[in-house]
Amino acid sequence: MRSDRDRGAHRGTARHRRRRIGAAGGPRDRGSATAELAAAFPVVVLLLLAGLTGLAALSAKVRCSDAAGVAARAAARGEPASAGASQTAPSGATISVRRDGHRVRVTVRFRVRPMALLPAFTVEEDAVAMVEPEAEGQ
């Protein structure tokens, strides 16, 4: 009596029944890589734009922070705040200085315009410094 394993061998194994697939992956797979790339390309472009926007915003934020610190220290010494801050701040940034008693608060604002398709947004940084005794009378 034959076992189930022996019977399958006489009918043909899966090896003989499978269709042979060529190097291209067969006729039904032809062009699938192109279709997958076409579907994924907009996502890749959006991720690239988002990454570039994030880098632009981060760069502007760091430059505004540096400019606010430089301006606050200059104003605390009694010097013009905009002198050092204008070199450090991004071009087009607005610098506002407010003196409250013994403190100086400097705010630097910059409007980031990443790409034509994305909306602009504002980056803002503040810095506070104590007014130095020599500059108190000014």
C-alpha positions in Angstrom: 0.0 0.0 0.0 1.2 3.4 -0.9 1.5 6.2 1.6 0.3 9.8 0.9 3.8 10.9 0.3 4.3 8.3 -2.4 1.0 9.2 -4.2 2.1 12.8 -4.5 5.3 11.9 -6.1 3.4 10.1 -8.9 1.0 13.0 -9.6 3.8 15.5 -10.0 5.5 17.6 -7.4 5.2 21.3 -6.9 8.6 21.7 -8.5 7.2 20.5 -11.8 3.9 22.4 -11.6 5.4 25.8 -10.9 5.8 28.2 -13.8 9.3 29.2 -14.5 9.9 32.8 -13.6 12.5 34.7 -15.6 14.9 37.4 -14.5 12.4 40.1 -15.1 9.9 38.5 -12.7 7.4 37.3 -15.2 5.0 39.1 -17.5 2.7 40.3 -14.8 5.5 42.0 -12.8 6.8 44.0 -15.8 6.7 47.7 -15.0 5.8 47.3 -11.3 9.0 49.0 -10.1 8.1 52.0 -12.3 4.6 52.1 -10.9 5.9 51.9 -7.3 8.4 54.6 -7.9 5.7 56.8 -9.4 3.5 56.3 -6.4 6.3 56.9 -3.8 7.9 59.9 -5.6 5.5 62.6 -4.3 5.9 61.3 -0.7 9.7 61.5 -1.1 9.5 65.0 -2.4 7.2 66.1 0.4 9.5 64.6 3.0 12.5 66.4 1.4 10.6 69.7 1.5 9.7 69.2 5.1 13.3 68.4 6.0 14.6 71.5 4.2 11.9 73.6 5.9 12.9 72.2 9.3 16.6 73.0 8.6 15.7 76.6 7.5 13.6 77.1 10.6 16.3 75.7 12.9 19.0 77.8 11.3 16.9 81.0 11.6 16.1 80.1 15.3 19.7 79.7 16.2 20.7 82.9 14.4 17.9 84.8 16.1 18.9 83.4 19.5 22.5 84.4 19.0 21.5 87.9 17.8 19.2 88.4 20.8 22.0 87.5 23.2 24.5 89.8 21.5 22.0 92.7 21.5 21.0 92.1 25.1 24.6 92.2 26.3 25.4 95.3 24.2 22.3 97.1 25.6 23.2 96.1 29.1 26.6 97.8 28.7 24.9 100.9 27.4 25.9 100.4 23.7 23.6 100.4 20.8 21.9 97.0 20.7 21.5 96.9 16.9 25.2 97.2 16.2 26.3 93.6 17.0 22.9 92.0 16.5 22.5 93.1 12.9 25.6 91.2 11.9 24.4 88.0 13.7 20.7 88.1 12.9 19.3 86.9 9.5 18.8 89.7 7.0 15.3 91.1 7.3 15.0 90.3 11.0 13.4 92.9 13.3 15.1 93.7 16.6 13.2 95.3 19.4 14.8 96.5 22.7 12.8 97.1 25.8 14.3 98.4 29.1 12.5 97.4 32.3 14.2 99.0 35.3 17.5 97.0 35.8 16.8 94.6 32.9 17.0 94.8 29.2 14.9 92.5 27.0 15.7 92.1 23.4 13.3 90.3 20.9 14.5 89.2 17.5 11.8 88.2 15.0 12.3 86.7 11.5 9.8 85.5 8.9 10.9 82.2 7.4 9.6 81.7 3.8 10.6 78.1 3.1 9.3 77.3 -0.4 6.7 78.6 -2.8 4.2 75.9 -1.9 4.6 76.1 1.9 3.3 79.0 4.1 5.7 81.4 5.8 6.0 81.4 9.6 7.7 83.6 12.2 10.6 82.6 14.4 11.1 84.6 17.6 13.8 84.6 20.2 14.1 86.7 23.4 17.1 87.4 25.6 17.3 89.2 28.9 20.3 90.8 30.5 20.9 92.8 33.7 21.9 96.4 33.1 25.5 97.0 34.3 26.1 99.6 37.0 28.2 101.9 34.7 25.3 101.9 32.2 22.6 102.7 34.7 22.7 106.4 34.2 22.4 106.3 30.5 
